[in-house]
């Protein structure tokens, strides 16, 4: 609004209507950013300010990507679309997961994703380290929300396990089968791993914490392993590609197609099959890949992963639709008639909209495939994935 006042931008009537419905024009004057780490401010204002600054550049109307949540400060609780809402971008093996589960941070995918490194980490762009203070802030914000239900006996059971573990382990202990069994009790589930991570944080740096973290960081499940990598010395962490890659390095690497196949189909944090189908397995939001190795060169395959919006097949151009009720929907245009249109969203679900309800509709330049999917992969993993795609003929 201020940019328009000083002449930097010119917004049309449609945007003014949207801003009024979303509450920006009115409520933003009453809501002010606060220092997220100022304990004299309310926890809701602190958490909302933190998410507005760190997350809302993507998680908002027109921000790109496939998630529908709105983390702008001016969005109402309902418009945020995440409190008590089942996640659509993966549960990371968290039982009864919600994006935010009121009163229960350990069942909240939001808390999990800001606590980890690797694939699925948030913020997705411009962040390679876990912000421990921000993580604790969001944990407190979620914990202080009125709980939806009482989890009888759960906390007491986990507390007893932690006490048993800390009594058994000593700072000078070498890992033993008994110690490993105690730690494995927590590493059997993502929720247990989160509790163990919290215990390590609470205890501070120590030989015992380093011992546990080093063991946990070797766990075969990435959902578990990625929670403990941040406790390791920098030279022991996985060397990921990051936001800038050398294409020639990847193209020259020898890939393992079987390892790439496992990444595509079995690694939950990759989610390739969620959108792409190979044979009879996978979704239909993205192009069918059964013969992609015959249609595209190795260089073109890499480019489609690194720059998914550079070339978009006309059948997979996403559209944004705003209804007269103020709903904003994004998806592939599956059908359009005089009476209605049908979108297929990023979760492969169809959305039917009456033609009379459409206020605005336009094609988008960004693919539904998120950018920088390679960021948290290793060079070898990306080479393996390319080798598998090349084998599809």
Buried (B, 14 or more C-beta within 10 A) or exposed (E): EEEEEEEEEEEEEEBBBBBEBBBBBEEBEEBEEBEBEEEEBEBEBBBBBBBBBBBBBBBBBEBBBBBBBBBBBBBEEEBBBBBEBEBBBBBBBBEEBBBBBBBBBBBBBBBBBBBBBBBBBBBBEEBEEBBEEBBBBBBEBBBEBEEBEEBEEEEEEBEEBBEEBEEBBEEEEEEEEEBEEBBEBBBEBBBBBBBBBBBBBEEEEEEBBBBBBBBBBEBEBBBBBBBBBBBBEEEEBBEBBEEEBEEEEBBEBEBBBEBBBBBBBEBBBBBBBBBBBBEEEBBEBBBEBBEBBEEBEBEEBBBBBBEBBEEBEEEBBBBBBBBEEEEBBBBBBBEBEEEBBBBBBBBBEEBEBEEEBBBBBEEBEBBBBBBBBBBBBEBBBBBBBBBBBBBBE
